[in-house]
Amino acid sequence: MLTYVAVVVEPAALPPDSLVTLPVRRTELARGEAMSAPRSIGVEAVLEHALRHLAWLVRDDPAVGRALRGWHGVLGEFEPEPFRSLL
């Protein structure tokens, strides 16, 4: 499975009801075993993973940090985690 997340500039105007705002809640990442995938992966876990990845990139990659300057506060709540089976 391959997923993407994109950060886009908020448009000046959109057709009414074309987007729905939903809160992003913290959730546990989907975890499998060292040699197997998780049994299921929820949408919230995919979004959590994407935000953790962006949080890592804004800290580690100067170009991403500049491009997402307005996101640092939000992404500061998300901590990248190592693969637990390697710990």
Steps between C-alpha positions, in 0.01 A plus 500: 500500500631844413339816633572868453430814692515843339513843655341756272439872516149568621296630205336841529157354425343159464150390404276473809522165678783378275724417798428362843711598799577212734715504812823304489518290812808327629486125448727207544696409191408169342758250617577155372777264598861508385418266212134576435272792421221623728171315461321827420595863448243772566483832318589678825822298529597592143441868571691478829793339319497772232499780758782336696699476178438868420600588859832322443553666162439856624771442763747313282466654153556878475305527172196326648536708817482820295216376279292397803592795720138553602462135603776481763261558793256231392768250403687560825241279671602199290814307591658259252540151647753232406383156399435346841607149401854632455517644852 
